[in-house]
Amino acid sequence: MKNVTVDFTNHIIHIRAKKYQDSKEMDDVEKEMFSSFFPEKKYMTDYNSYTWDFESEIFIVNQDKRTVIKDDGEMRYLPELIIPMPNLSRKYKEFMNIVMSI
């Protein structure tokens, strides 16, 4: 599993990887930091919550302000749009460098 959810509404980043799982609050993070990872600019301007699944090579637009908290306390986002992004897995390290610098 290699996916990252960035929720600009609630100012949270959720990272889920094989041996690493973390949630971080993010203040003053601009969407433009992630602009090269959006399949189209319209998703960056029209929505506020996203998941990049690097193993499945898909980009997910999550329903804004709609989450489910599972029994284990983990927050899950509800997808609104699922968009294939071929070669997304090649950008994982670049993406994580941005996320870890926040």
C-alpha positions, 0 to 999 in steps of 0.5 A, a space after each residue: 500500500 502506497 497512498 497519500 490523502 491530502 485534505 485541504 479542508 481539514 488541513 490533514 495529510 494521511 500517509 499509508 505505506 507498507 511500513 509507515 503510517 502517519 497523519 500530520 496537520 498541515 498549516 499554510 500548505 498550498 495546493 500549488 505544491 502538488 500541482 504536478 501531481 494533478 491529472 488536470 488543473 480543474 481538480 486542483 481548483 474545484 475540490 479540496 480533498 484528494 488521494 494519490 494511490 501510487 500502487 494502483 496508479 489512480 488519483 481520487 477526488 474525495 467527497 469534501 467534508 465526508 469521512 468515515 471513522 473506522 472501529 480502529 480510529 482510522 479516518 477514511 475518505 469517501 471517493 467522489 471521482 476515481 481517475 487513472 493516472 498511468 506512471 503515477 508510481 514513478 512519482 512516489 519519491 518526488 511526492 513523498 519528498 514534498 510531503 515530508 518537507 511539510 
